[in-house]
């Protein structure tokens, strides 16, 4: 038999094996994978503003003057509930942990936007992810009182993982006016939804990015108000006054835009201080939650945590003092892989790509040895959009 005919026969046999075994490898991966899954639900858990909801958080500090802010493209954080037993929660209550970030309007001077993304555990043991947006209007003399509206709220039930599993939350505000939400855990990545915020009523002139850093909104004593644009912490429907819960928030991060004076790309929050719900201002009038969380303390860098970008909130009867330095690091640049989960994911058949890939690679390698031509792949260049006006 000629060499060319033999090679063709070998290629044909290997191809048949590949086509036969691939479905089994995919099926095996799907059945063996008990990873992250989400399903939509109307059982919403909404963080309110200026309410009696207890709230305690850390916040991003750009500069110790508390008056330096910037526009950012994305925010992210890793959240989990270690050593938490919802059987001890008050009936009907829930506990949320996540990130809370502000945006502004380019035309409507007194209008701001409050975006929240949080994992939630309720008293029945239900595990959820909630996202939403409040539009706020600050008071203006002499008659305009502060007002706010909930523009949207979406909830997904989370399954396939334990609440103690670290979960990456990501929100991205693109230059077209869409906010994209995604979640990842244990090797599974899911894009949740994309919302055209500029198409919502009264939102056409929103500035198309989030804000980070700080601003002194009101300086006059005794009414000084410090606005902290990017916060990360815990909120609950009522005070959960027992030692059976904790919330771990790790590696809060921001995606800075090209041209940023602080350097473009993903950066960990290099400095974080603490706040309570009675002073957790997102603008000059509105606060996340609205009430402090008495009896809730925190573990943080060197007290006693080793991770320089982590805070664990828990109830022990001692109240965390506002203004506590949770951490202060000299470098914030991330390595990308740990802090910038991609919003584009492969979820075909709920498969674990690594398992089937290892099988298919061996077979494809055999086929490749009998192939004469090499395929060349072209790379596409990505045009970086110009930075929009910060406002």
N, C-alpha and C positions, 0 to 999 in steps of 0.2 A: 504494500500500500504506500502511495506517495506521501511525503511529509505534509504537503498542503492539505490533502484529504484527511489525514490523521488529525491535524490541528482543528479542522472544521468539525470533525466528529467529537473531539474532546470538548470544544466550545459548546456544541449542541447538548451534550450530556450534562455539563455543568450548569447550563442555562435551565434545563429541565429541573435539576435539583434545586436551584435557586427559587424557581417559581413554585415548586412544591413545598419547600420548607418555610418560605417567608410567611404565609398565612399562619402557620403553627407558631412561629416565633412571635408574631404580633399578638396572637391569641393568648399565648403564655404570658406576655408582658402585661396585657390588659387584665388577666385574671389575677396575676400575682401582685398588681399594683393597688394598694389600698391608700393611695395618696390623697392629696387635697382635692375636694370637690365642692362646688357651690351651686345653689339653686335659688332663684328669686322668691321672695316672700313679701307680703304686705305687713309683716310684724315689725314695724319701724321702731327704732330707738334713736331719738333725736336729742342732741345736745341743745339746750335752750340758751337764750341770751338774757342776761339781767334777771334770772329766775332764782328760785331757791335750791337749784341743783348744786350739790357740793362738787367742787372742782379744785384740783391742785396739779401744778404742771411745772415743767422746766421751759425755758425760752431761749431762743438764739440771741446772743449778744454780739453785734458786729464790732462795737467799740465801747470801752468803759464810759464814754460820755453819754451813752443811752440815747444818742441822737444821730445815728448813722444807719441808713437803710439803703436797700437796693432792690431791683427787680430780678427775679429768678424764674427759670423755666419749669423746674420740677422740685418737689419735696418728697422725701422718703424716710421710712423708719422701720425698725424691726421690733415687733411686739409679741409678748407671750404672757400667759397667766400661770406662773409656777406656784406650786403649793396652794392651789385655790380649790375650795370645795363649795360649789354653789348651794349645796344642801343647807348651808348655814346662812344664806342670804335671807333677808326679810321677804315674806311672800309677795310676789308680783314685782320685785325689784330687779334691777340690772346694773352691771358694772361695765363701763367702757374705757378703753385705752387706745390712744392713737395720736394723730397730728391735726392741728388746727391752724389754718393759714389765711391771711387776708389778701384781698385785691381791691383796687380802687377804680374810680371812674374819671375819665378825662374831661368830661363836660359838666357833669353834675357834681358840684364841688363837695357837697355834704353827704354824698352817697358812697358807701363802701360795701364790700362783699366778704362774707365769712364762710369759708369752705371747711368742712370736717370730713375726716376719714378715720374710722375707728373699728376695732374689734370689740365685740360685746358678748358677755356671758350673763345669762339670766338665771333666776332662781330655780327654774325647772331644769337647768342643765343645758338649755339651748345655746348654741354657739353661732354668732352672726358677724357679718361685716356690714357696716352702715356708712353711707356717704350722703352728703347733702350740702345745700347752699342757702344761707340767709342773705338777704339784701337789707342793709341798714341805712337809715337816714338820721344824721345828727341833728340836735336841736339848733335852731337859729332864732336870734332875738327878732321881734319881741314875743311872738306867739307860737312858732313852730316847735312842737314837742318832738323828742326822738321817737322814731317808729321803725319797725322791722317786719319783713315778710319772709316766710320760708318758701323759696322758689322751687326746690325739688328735694326729695328724699328717696333714696333707693336702698334696699336691704337684700342681702343674700344669706341664706342659711349655709353655714360652713360644716362640712363633714369630712370624714376620712383621716383626720388628724386630731390629736388631743389639744386642748386649750394651752397646755404647757409647751407645745411646739412653737418655736420661733417662726413668725410669719412676717414677710416683707410687704409693706404697703407702699404704693407709689401713686402719686398724682402728678400729671403733666399738663401744663397750660400751653398749647401751641400758638403759633403766630396767626393762625386762622380763626382763633376764638373758641376752639374745642378744648375741653378738659377731659383727659383720658385717665381712667382708673384701672389699676392692675394689682394683682396679689400673687405671691409665690411662697411656697413652703415645701420642704422635703423633696426638692428637685422638680416640683410641678409648678408651672407658671400659667396664670390665667389672666387674660384681658377681660375686664368686667363690662365696661361700657364707655362710650365717648359721647359727651354732651356738648352741643353747640350753645355755649352760654350767650353769645352775642345775639342769638335768635330768641332768647327768652324775653318776655315783656319787660320793658324798661332797662334792658341791659346792653343796648346797641353800642353804647359808648364806653363800655368797660375797657380798661387797659389790659391788654392780652398777656399778662404774666402775673405770677404771685409776687408778694413782697416778703422780704426777710429783713431782719435787723430791728431797729427801734426808733422811736420818735417821741419827743416831748410834746404832747398835744396841749396840755394846760400846765403852765408853770406857776401860776399865782398860788401862794400859800393861803389857806390850807387845802386848796382844791387841785393840787398838782396831779396830773395824770400822765403816766408813761405808757405808751402804746408799744406792744411787743407783737410783731407781725407773724412770727412763726413760733407757735407753742406746741408742746407735746406733753401729754399727761393723762390723768384719769378723771372721769366724771361718773356719777351714778345717779339713779333716779331718786335715791334717798341715801342718807348716811348708812353705810354698812359697818356697824360698830362691833366688829369681832376680828379675831386674828386668823381667820381662815381664808384670807385672800391676799394676793400680791399681784402687781402688774410690772413687768419688766419692759422698759423702753430703751432700745439700744441703737446706737449709730444713727441718730437723726442727721439728715443730709440734705443738701440743696444742690441743684444743677444750675450753675451760674452761666450766663449767656456770653457768647463771644464778645470781647471788648470790655468785659468787667474789669474794674480796677483791682479786684481781688483775685483775678485769674479765672479763666473760663473752665468749664467742666465740673465734675462732681467734687464736692467738698463736704467733709464732715463738719458738723457744728463744732467749732473749735472752743467756744466759750458758752456755757449755759448757766443761768441763774434760775432760782425758783420763784414762783408766784402762787397766790391763792385766788380763789374765785371772786372775791370781793374787790380785787384790783387787777383782774386779768383782762385789761383793756385791749380790744382790737381796733378801736378808734376812740375818739374823745368821749363817747357816751356808752358804748356797748361793751359788755364783758362776756367771756365764755363762762357758761354755768351760771355764775352770779353770786354764789355763796362759797365761803371757805370750807375746807374739809378738815374739821377738828378731829384730832386723834390719829391723823395719818402722817406718817413720817417717811423717810426715804434712806436708802443706801445709795451711795454715789462714789465717785473716784476718791480713793484713799480713805473712804469711810463706809465700809472697808473694801470696796470693789477695786480690782486691779484694772479693769477695762476703763480707759480714760474717756469713753463716750457712752456711758450707760447710767441709768437711774432706775431703781426699783422702789416703787411706792408700795406701802403696806400699812396696815392698821396696828398700832401698838399703844394707843392712848396718848401719844406725844405728837404735837402738831409741828410740822415743818415750818420754819420761819421763812417768810418771804424775803427774797434777796440773798438766800443761801447760795454760795458758789458751788454748783454741782461739779463742774470741771472747768479748767482753763488751760488749753494746750497751745503750743506754739505753732503747730502745723495742722492744717485741715485737709490738705489734698489727699484724696482717696486713691486706692489702686484700681478703681473702676469696677473690678469683678465683684468685690464685696459690697459695694455701696450703690451700684447703679444697675439694678435688675432690668433686663430688657423688656419692653412692652410687647415684643413680638414672640409668639410661642408656638411650639409644635404640639398640638393636642390630638392628633389623629389616633383614633381607637383608644384613647386614654393610655397610650403606650409609653413604656420606658425606652427611649431611643437607644440607650447604651446596650441593652440586652440583645435586641434584634440586630443592632449594628455590628456587634462582634461576630455574629454568625454569618451575616451577609458579606462582611469584609473578606473572610476567608474564601468564599465562593467567587466573589468578584475579582479577587486577586488572581485566582486560577484562570478565569476568563481573560483577564488582562494580559496574561502571558502569551496567549495565542492571538492577540490583536496587534496588527501592524501599526495603524495610525494612532496618533495622540490627539486628543481633543484639547483645544485651548479655550480657556474661559476668559471672558472679558470682564474687567472690573468697571463698575459704574462710579463716576465721581459724584460726590454729594455737594451741592451748592449750599453754603451756609447763608441763611437769611440775615439781613441786616438787623441790628438791634432796634427795636421799636422805642418810641418815646416813653420814658419812665413815668412821666407825669408828676 
